[in-house]
Amino acid sequence: QVQVVESGGGLVQAGGSLRLSCTASERPFSSFTMGWFRQAPGKERQFVAAFSRGGGSTFYADSVKGRFTISNNNAKNTVYLQMSNLKPEDTAVYYCAARYSSGSYYYPHDYNDWGQGTQVTVSS
């Protein structure tokens, strides 16, 4: 099991920026995926962004393209989510997850280990 820890959430006004970080305790395979998901109260968990370490590919949800950027630091086994031009609808608990088994970057149930979540609140 991989321990995943995310941080960097907080309160920000609309139009502001936040940078989230996610660190995995280990890298069980040479190729695995780290993803970001978010969940607002009363709603299902939804995909935000992902980084595939095997191919170096990045993926984004349509709702965040052009505003969010995912990046990687292999030495620190860490991924970051830079969020800019934040909107009130971005308010949610943001979760980082690691996937090292078969599946898709898009579906939450395909990920193996999850962090505890970090709250992002955007005021209007």
Disulfide bonds with the S-S distance in Angstrom:
Cys22-Cys96 1.79
